C-alpha cells in the first residue's frame, strides 16, 4: 500500500533528521567545552566560537522542529496504515465468506445436478426411444427445453397463446398422442390446467 511506503519513508527521514540533530548537538557540546576550558584566548576566536555556539543552537532548534514534523507525519501514516490494514482484513473476511458460500452452493448444485441426471435416466428408460430422440433434438434446438406445459391455452415454452384451431386439435387428440406447439415446436404437456 502507498501509505506503508509513506510510513517507511517517514521513518528514514526521521532517523536522518535525528542524526543531524545529534551531530549538531555534539559539535555544540565540543565548542562549549572549548569555550569553558579557557584554551581559546584570542578575543576574536572567542567571539567566533560564541557566534558558532549560538548558530548551532539555532540550527539544533530548527532540526528538532523538523524531527517533530516528521514524527507527526509518521504517526499519521501509521494510523492510516492501521486503519487500512483493518479495512483490508474486513474486506478479505467478506471475500472469504462469499467464497465459502459460493463453493457450498456449487457443491449443492453439483449434487442436485447428479441427482437430476439419475432421475432423468430412470424416467428416460420408460419413454419410447423415438419420443426421447425427438425430445433431445428439440431440447438442443430450444436452449435446453424440449417440452413445455400447456397452461390456460398458452405454451409455457414460448409464452404464446395457441390458436383456437390448434386447441381444438389438441382437445380431440388421444391422451397418449404427442402434441406440439405450432409456434415453437416444443412437445406440449397437457394437464388439468391446460384449458382444453
PENORFEN-V26661 format. One record per pair of residues at least 4 apart in sequence whose ideal C-beta (glycine too) atoms are under 8 Angstrom apart, sorted by the first residue. I is the first residue (numbers start at 1). J is the second residue. Records with the same first field share a line. If there is no record, write none. Layout:
I = J + J
This chain:
1 = 5 + 81 + 84
2 = 6
3 = 7 + 77 + 80 + 81 + 84
4 = 8 + 81
5 = 9
6 = 10 + 73 + 77
7 = 11 + 74 + 77 + 78 + 81
8 = 12
9 = 13
10 = 14 + 70 + 73 + 74 + 77
11 = 15 + 74
12 = 16
13 = 17 + 70
14 = 18 + 67 + 70 + 71 + 74
15 = 19
16 = 20
17 = 21 + 63 + 66 + 67 + 70
18 = 22 + 67
19 = 23
20 = 24 + 63
21 = 25 + 60 + 63 + 64 + 67
22 = 26
23 = 27
24 = 28 + 56 + 59 + 60 + 63
25 = 29 + 60
26 = 30
27 = 31 + 56
28 = 32 + 53 + 56 + 57 + 60
29 = 33
30 = 34
31 = 35 + 49 + 52 + 53 + 56
32 = 36 + 53
33 = 37
34 = 39 + 40 + 49
35 = 40 + 46 + 49 + 50 + 53
40 = 45 + 46 + 49
41 = 45 + 46
42 = 46
43 = 47
44 = 48
45 = 49
46 = 50
47 = 51
48 = 52
49 = 53
50 = 54
51 = 55
52 = 56
53 = 57
54 = 58
55 = 59
56 = 60
57 = 61
58 = 62
59 = 63
60 = 64
61 = 65
62 = 66
63 = 67
64 = 68
65 = 69
66 = 70
67 = 71
68 = 72
69 = 73
70 = 74
71 = 75
72 = 76
73 = 77
74 = 78
75 = 79
76 = 80
77 = 81
78 = 82
79 = 83
80 = 84
81 = 85
82 = 86
83 = 87
84 = 88
85 = 89
86 = 90
87 = 91
88 = 92
89 = 93
90 = 94
91 = 95
92 = 96
93 = 97
94 = 98
95 = 99
96 = 100
97 = 101
98 = 102
99 = 103
100 = 104
101 = 105
102 = 106
103 = 107
104 = 108
105 = 109
106 = 110
107 = 111
108 = 112
109 = 113
110 = 114
111 = 115
112 = 116
113 = 117
114 = 118
115 = 119
116 = 120
117 = 121
118 = 122
119 = 123
120 = 124
121 = 125
122 = 126
123 = 127
124 = 132
127 = 131 + 132 + 135
128 = 132
129 = 133
130 = 134
131 = 135 + 178
132 = 136
133 = 137
134 = 138 + 146 + 178 + 187
135 = 139 + 146 + 147 + 187
136 = 140 + 146
137 = 141 + 146
138 = 142 + 146 + 147 + 185 + 186 + 187
139 = 144 + 145 + 146
140 = 146
141 = 185
142 = 146 + 157 + 184 + 185 + 186
145 = 157 + 186
146 = 186 + 187
147 = 157 + 186 + 187 + 188 + 189
148 = 155 + 156 + 157 + 158 + 181 + 184 + 186 + 187 + 188 + 189
149 = 156 + 188 + 189 + 191 + 193 + 194
150 = 154 + 155 + 156 + 162 + 170 + 181 + 188 + 189 + 190 + 191 + 194 + 195 + 196
151 = 156 + 191 + 193 + 194 + 195
152 = 193 + 194 + 195
153 = 161 + 162 + 167 + 194 + 195 + 196
154 = 159 + 160 + 161 + 162
155 = 159 + 160 + 162 + 181 + 183 + 184 + 186 + 188
157 = 181 + 184 + 186
158 = 181 + 183 + 184 + 186
160 = 181 + 183 + 184
162 = 166 + 167 + 170 + 181 + 182 + 183
163 = 167 + 182
164 = 168
165 = 169
166 = 170 + 182
167 = 171 + 195 + 196
168 = 172
169 = 173 + 179
170 = 179 + 188 + 190 + 194 + 196
171 = 196
173 = 177 + 179
175 = 190
178 = 187
179 = 187 + 188 + 190
180 = 185 + 186 + 187 + 188
181 = 185 + 186 + 188
190 = 194 + 196
